[in-house]
Amino acid sequence: MAKQSEPEHYEFKVMLYGIEPAIWREVSIPSSATFLGMHQVIQAAMGWEDKHLHEFRHGKGKRLTSVIASVDEDIVQGDDFKDENELTLQEFFGRKRFPFRMLYRYDFREDWIHEIAFTKKVENDAMKPVLIDGTRNCPPEDAGGVEGYKACIEGDLEWLDDSYDPGRFDKKEAVKRLNKLKL
């Protein structure tokens, strides 16, 4: 009789490029989740509002030409395109070794680039993602990308809500957003 595999999660750290001090979240996600589910987890963990298109990119070296995304006319599909609605993390990773890195691009106009570092597989039968840790508040939607956000933080532009605190990461709120997800 074949040995049944234990339910597993993949732990990953998602980091927003171009902003110092760093803004990041560390999360554990069921291996059965699709890449659409992964997108939803990143949105909830980071505090984005899921208003814009996104894609995952991976490949060899600096040539990240393989794309995982929704089928949309604004997404360049290329030769190695996978539909995020169908591809599970388990199918994608198969026997790949960890750590594994890929990029997550959100809002093609403002071009928020995130690095995702999948660090390990862990046994876990929970069907929900788990927030492990994080730091700093994610920029608000439509902040003008990295440069617009920096200009606001430095006081050159004044459109940020007075209640926005770039240094504050509310872990309890992030956990609530993650708990609402149905992967």
WOFENSUL-V194588 format. One record per backbone hydrogen bond with DSSP energy under -1.0 kcal/mol. NH is the residue of the N-H (numbers start at 1). CO is the residue of the C=O. E is the energy in kcal/mol with one decimal. If there is no record, write none. Layout:
# WOFENSUL-V194588
<<NH,CO,E> <NH,CO,E>>
This chain:
# WOFENSUL-V194588
<<9,122,-2.9> <10,29,-2.8> <11,120,-2.8> <12,27,-3.0> <13,117,-1.9> <14,25,-2.8> <15,115,-2.6> <16,23,-2.5> <17,113,-3.1> <24,135,-1.2> <25,14,-2.0> <26,133,-3.0> <27,12,-2.7> <28,130,-2.5> <29,10,-2.3> <31,8,-2.5> <33,30,-1.6> <35,87,-1.8> <36,84,-1.9> <38,34,-2.0> <39,35,-2.5> <40,36,-2.2> <41,37,-2.4> <42,38,-2.5> <43,39,-2.7> <44,40,-2.4> <45,41,-2.9> <46,42,-2.7> <47,43,-2.0> <48,43,-1.3> <55,105,-2.0> <56,68,-2.6> <57,103,-2.6> <58,66,-2.1> <63,60,-1.7> <64,62,-1.3> <65,63,-1.4> <66,58,-2.0> <68,56,-2.4> <69,82,-2.0> <75,72,-1.8> <82,67,-2.2> <84,69,-2.2> <86,83,-1.5> <87,83,-2.0> <89,33,-2.8> <90,31,-2.3> <92,88,-2.2> <93,89,-3.1> <94,90,-2.4> <96,93,-4.3> <100,118,-2.0> <102,116,-2.0> <103,57,-2.7> <104,114,-2.6> <105,55,-2.9> <106,112,-2.7> <107,53,-2.7> <111,107,-3.4> <112,106,-2.3> <114,104,-2.5> <115,15,-2.6> <116,102,-3.1> <117,13,-2.7> <118,100,-3.1> <119,11,-2.5> <120,11,-1.0> <122,9,-2.5> <124,7,-2.1> <130,28,-2.7> <132,26,-3.0> <133,26,-1.5> <135,24,-2.2> <137,166,-2.1> <148,144,-1.7> <149,145,-2.5> <150,146,-2.6> <151,147,-2.3> <152,148,-1.8> <153,149,-2.5> <154,150,-2.5> <155,152,-1.0> <156,151,-2.2> <157,151,-1.3> <164,161,-1.9> <168,165,-1.4> <171,169,-1.1> <174,170,-2.0> <175,171,-2.6> <176,172,-2.1> <177,173,-2.3> <178,174,-2.3> <179,175,-2.5> <180,176,-1.0> <181,178,-1.3>>
